[in-house]
Amino acid sequence: MANLAQHLLDTTAAHGDRPALRMDDAVLTYDGFCEAAAGVAAGLRQRGVQPGDRVGMVLPNVLSFPVVFYGALMAGAAVVPMNPLLKAREVEYYLRDSGARLVVALDAIAEAATEAAAAVGVDAVTVGPVDAGEALDGSGGRDLEPREDQDAAVILYTSGTTGPPKGAELTHANLAGNARTTRETLLENTPDDVVMGCLPLFHVFGLTCALNAAVMGGSCLTLLPRFDGGKALSIVERDRVTVFEGVPTMFAGMLHQPDRDRYDVSSLRLCVSGGSAMPVEVMRGFEEAFGCIVLEGYGLSETSPVASFNHPHAERKPGTIGTPIRGVEMRLVDDEGRDVPSGEVGEIAIRGENVMRGYWGKPQETAKAIPDGWFRTGDLARQDEDGYFAIVDRKKEMIIRGGYNVYPREIEEALYEHPAVAEAACVGVPHPELGEEVAAAVALKPGQQADPDELRAWVKERVAAYKYPRHVWLVESLPKGPTGKILRRAVEVPEGVRA
């Protein structure tokens, strides 16, 4: 059976009475998890969801997320996970583009999803943090809709620097293979492990490496809906967490927690970092303070996500993204797709079982991204004599703020909607904790007026809170190339516009 949800049934059959999901005092065993997911599947079927339909999800890291996710898979649907911080117009785009049949949202924050669903003309179903199975009011057996390896299981929206967001179609085989390799070669997790679930599950890193890998291994996933360094440390102590996964800002948050020494974190055996480059000093400081190793890796939404890692039983090279994982090949190419000589910088190209089927409904974009069977990542790297890759820069102009991707084009589009704005360029500026902060240079139309605070507030109303530019400054005009295209990389950042 190719359906990814089969792993939940298999683990439930073997370890049904063991804890599967925890969020503070709320605990679901694998039996309870599977029963609730089956209820969701039945409820979705009763609402007309057919195999192959898309189901939107606007849920944070609460118990209902895994339940709705696996329930939708059991019903044969492809899931479209969305950041709960998105505004209604952003949710509306995802629903419309994916052709979603309905959207499931957390009741406490359902306003944007409900508004978007009404605009598109589909149902919005609200659930509580722990009662998704009951809220969807379904009853039925634990039967799965059969799916093929190459059927879409998840459509994850990602955006280039040009054009609207694109939905990366990840198949049942993509996600199962990547979770299995993560579990068997990196985490090595078993039913005795407790995995920390503070990575957002709507993001592919948390979805694959925390949720799906935990389910495959029969481990307990303990959830933290909103990251806080002190709360994370208290959960590690309370639940005897053995595997911690995070983005660099999470490691920094725990490391810089003033009272960190009062927490017992001796249960930790493995920490995994991804999402953006881990500052070597943060890695060293964390390992010294908490007595565990940190393995850094690399991946993208389009690669399910894991592509390379510093492996647990091989030499670890801080500052690198390690070597390709099992079933994946990586090479460095120039603009023509030719291999670059050893030691030189090239664009990372990836081939393997983890590479997406394509961009939803966008065959031309797919062909451009995977011209010859090798996915072009847009990331520039160098490879050393041992085969370890080190990221040098991003070819794309994406900003990574605290592990979240922010696409300049989207912020610029929001700025351009302001009646006084003539030109806008969004860039990333260094930040000691977040990695990068979002900033924007703006040129106004002749005779128009707007101050930076007004422009910042304008964007804040239109995009998720982590995306809006904290720094805005006015310029006479923006630098342009020979064709008149605004050159973000040539934008001058004023003195003082730093962290």
SETORNU-462954 format. One line per 10 residues: number of its first residue (from 1); their letters; for each residue x, y, z of C-alpha. Coordinates in steps of 0.25 Angstrom, whole numbers. Layout:
NUM) a) X Y Z  ... $
***
This chain:
1) manlaqhlld) 0 0 0  6 13 -4  -2 22 5  7 29 14  -3 27 25  -1 12 25  11 15 34  1 20 45  -7 7 44  6 -2 44 $
11) ttaahgdrpa) 11 5 57  -2 5 64  -3 -10 61  10 -12 68  10 -1 79  -4 3 80  -3 6 95  9 15 95  9 30 95  9 36 81 $
21) lrmddavlty) 6 50 83  7 60 94  4 74 97  5 78 111  -5 70 119  -12 64 107  -7 51 102  -11 42 91  -7 27 90  -5 22 76 $
31) dgfceaaagv) -18 15 77  -25 28 81  -17 35 69  -21 25 59  -36 25 64  -36 40 63  -30 41 49  -40 30 44  -51 39 50  -45 51 42 $
41) aaglrqrgvq) -45 42 29  -59 38 31  -63 53 33  -56 57 21  -63 47 13  -76 51 18  -73 65 13  -71 60 -1  -55 59 -1  -51 48 -11 $
51) pgdrvgmvlp) -38 42 -13  -28 52 -20  -36 64 -15  -28 75 -8  -31 78 7  -25 91 13  -20 92 27  -18 104 35  -13 98 48  -1 101 58 $
61) nvlsfpvvfy) 6 90 65  -6 85 73  -11 70 74  -21 73 64  -10 75 53  -5 61 52  -19 55 54  -25 64 42  -12 61 34  -13 46 35 $
71) galmagaavv) -28 46 34  -28 54 21  -17 44 16  -26 32 20  -37 38 12  -28 39 0  -27 54 -1  -14 62 -3  -12 72 8  -9 87 6 $
81) pmnpllkare) -2 91 20  -2 106 22  5 115 33  -6 119 43  0 133 42  -5 135 28  -15 146 25  -28 143 18  -23 148 4  -11 138 5 $
91) veyylrdsga) -20 126 9  -29 130 -2  -18 129 -12  -14 115 -7  -28 110 -7  -32 115 -21  -19 111 -27  -19 97 -21  -34 95 -24  -36 91 -10 $
101) rlvvaldaia) -49 84 -6  -49 90 8  -40 95 18  -39 91 33  -34 102 43  -32 103 58  -44 110 64  -37 120 72  -30 126 59  -40 122 48 $
111) eaateaaaav) -44 136 44  -34 137 32  -37 123 27  -52 125 28  -52 138 21  -43 132 10  -52 119 9  -64 128 7  -57 136 -4  -54 123 -11 $
121) gvdavtvgpv) -67 117 -9  -62 105 -1  -65 100 14  -57 104 25  -57 93 37  -52 98 50  -46 88 61  -41 90 75  -26 87 78  -29 73 83 $
131) dagealdgsg) -43 69 77  -41 68 62  -47 54 61  -60 58 69  -61 72 62  -61 66 48  -72 56 54  -68 45 46  -70 30 49  -64 19 41 $
141) grdlepredq) -53 8 41  -38 10 40  -38 7 25  -29 14 15  -32 19 1  -22 12 -8  -12 22 -14  0 20 -24  14 24 -21  14 36 -30 $
151) daavilytsg) 0 41 -25  2 55 -18  1 54 -3  5 68 0  5 81 -7  14 91 -1  14 105 -6  28 112 -8  31 124 -16  42 128 -25 $
161) ttgppkgael) 47 143 -26  38 145 -38  23 141 -40  13 136 -30  15 124 -20  16 110 -26  11 98 -20  22 87 -19  15 73 -21  21 63 -11 $
171) thanlagnar) 17 49 -14  14 38 -4  27 31 -9  35 45 -7  30 46 7  31 32 12  45 30 6  50 43 12  44 40 26  49 25 25 $
181) ttretllent) 64 30 22  63 41 33  59 31 43  68 19 39  81 27 36  80 40 44  70 40 56  71 25 58  58 26 67  51 15 73 $
191) pddvvmgclp) 38 14 82  47 18 94  50 32 88  43 45 90  44 55 79  42 70 81  32 75 72  35 90 72  38 91 57  25 96 50 $
201) lfhvfgltca) 18 83 45  12 91 33  27 93 28  33 80 22  45 80 32  35 77 43  26 69 35  36 59 30  47 59 41  38 60 53 $
211) lnaavmggsc) 24 55 51  26 45 40  39 40 45  33 39 59  21 31 54  30 21 46  39 19 58  27 18 68  33 29 76  25 40 84 $
221) ltllprfdgg) 25 54 78  23 65 88  18 78 83  21 92 86  11 101 78  19 114 80  34 113 82  40 119 94  54 116 99  50 114 114 $
231) kalsiverdr) 37 106 111  45 97 101  55 94 112  44 91 122  38 81 112  51 74 110  52 72 125  38 68 127  36 58 116  51 53 115 $
241) vtvfegvptm) 52 58 101  63 50 94  63 56 80  62 71 78  60 77 64  60 92 61  65 103 53  77 111 58  69 122 65  63 111 74 $
251) fagmlhqpdr) 76 106 78  80 121 81  68 123 89  70 111 98  85 114 99  83 129 103  72 125 113  76 132 125  73 121 135  76 110 125 $
261) drydvsslrl) 85 103 136  73 99 145  67 90 134  71 75 134  73 72 119  82 60 121  72 52 113  76 58 100  84 49 91  83 56 78 $
271) cvsggsampv) 80 70 72  77 73 58  78 86 51  73 91 38  65 102 31  77 112 30  92 112 33  95 109 48  105 119 53  117 111 57 $
281) evmrgfeeaf) 118 119 70  104 115 74  106 101 71  119 100 79  112 108 91  100 99 90  108 86 90  116 91 102  104 95 110  95 83 108 $
291) gcivlegygl) 105 72 105  100 67 92  104 67 78  97 75 67  96 70 53  94 80 42  87 77 29  81 83 17  68 82 9  57 89 2 $
301) setspvasfn) 42 88 1  44 82 -13  53 71 -7  43 66 3  52 72 10  65 65 14  76 65 3  89 64 11  94 63 25  105 62 35 $
311) hphaerkpgt) 103 47 38  103 42 52  114 31 50  123 39 40  132 51 42  125 63 46  129 77 40  123 89 46  119 99 36  116 89 25 $
321) igtpirgvem) 103 82 21  110 69 21  108 59 10  96 54 2  87 44 9  83 30 4  76 30 -9  80 44 -13  91 50 -22  96 64 -21 $
331) rlvddegrdv) 106 71 -31  110 86 -33  107 91 -47  109 104 -55  98 112 -62  99 103 -74  97 90 -65  112 86 -66  119 81 -54  129 91 -48 $
341) psgevgeiai) 143 87 -44  146 82 -30  147 93 -20  140 103 -29  126 109 -26  114 104 -33  99 103 -32  94 90 -24  86 81 -33  79 69 -27 $
351) rgenvmrgyw) 74 56 -32  67 45 -25  55 39 -18  53 51 -10  51 61 -22  36 66 -24  27 62 -35  27 76 -40  20 89 -37  5 88 -37 $
361) gkpqetakai) -2 92 -50  11 99 -55  18 90 -65  27 101 -70  32 104 -56  35 90 -54  43 88 -66  51 100 -63  54 95 -49  57 80 -53 $
371) pdgwfrtgdl) 62 82 -67  69 69 -68  65 61 -56  73 69 -47  66 79 -38  73 93 -38  72 98 -24  77 112 -26  87 110 -15  102 112 -17 $
381) arqdedgyfa) 112 103 -10  126 98 -11  130 83 -9  143 79 -1  152 67 -4  144 58 5  131 61 -2  125 70 8  117 82 3  117 96 9 $
391) ivdrkkemii) 107 107 5  113 119 0  101 128 -3  87 127 -9  86 129 -24  71 133 -21  69 145 -13  60 138 -3  61 143 12  62 133 23 $
401) rggynvypre) 57 140 35  57 131 48  56 119 39  44 124 31  45 127 17  42 141 12  41 144 -2  44 158 -6  34 159 -18  23 156 -9 $
411) ieealyehpa) 27 168 1  29 177 -11  15 174 -17  9 178 -4  17 191 -4  13 194 -18  -2 193 -14  1 206 -6  -4 218 -15  9 226 -12 $
421) vaeaacvgvp) 19 215 -15  26 216 -29  37 206 -27  41 196 -16  52 186 -13  52 176 -2  65 171 4  70 163 15  80 170 26  88 162 36 $
431) hpelgeevaa) 82 159 49  90 152 61  78 143 65  69 142 54  80 141 43  73 151 34  63 162 36  54 167 25  56 181 20  51 190 9 $
441) avalkpgqqa) 56 202 1  44 210 -5  44 221 -15  31 229 -15  23 235 -27  25 249 -30  17 258 -21  13 247 -12  16 245 3  17 234 12 $
451) dpdelrawvk) 27 231 24  34 218 27  25 215 39  12 216 30  18 207 19  23 197 30  9 197 36  2 196 22  10 183 19  8 177 33 $
461) ervaaykypr) -7 177 30  -5 169 17  5 158 20  8 149 32  15 155 44  28 149 41  29 155 27  27 169 28  39 178 27  44 183 41 $
471) hvwlveslpk) 53 193 34  48 203 23  55 215 17  52 224 6  61 226 -6  60 235 -19  61 223 -28  66 209 -28  78 203 -35  74 196 -48 $
481) gptgkilrra) 81 187 -58  82 190 -73  68 185 -76  62 194 -65  60 182 -55  62 187 -41  75 180 -35  72 176 -21  87 172 -19  91 186 -22 $
491) vevpegvra) 82 193 -12  90 201 -2  86 198 13  87 211 21  97 211 33  89 207 46  80 197 38  85 185 45  80 177 56 $
***
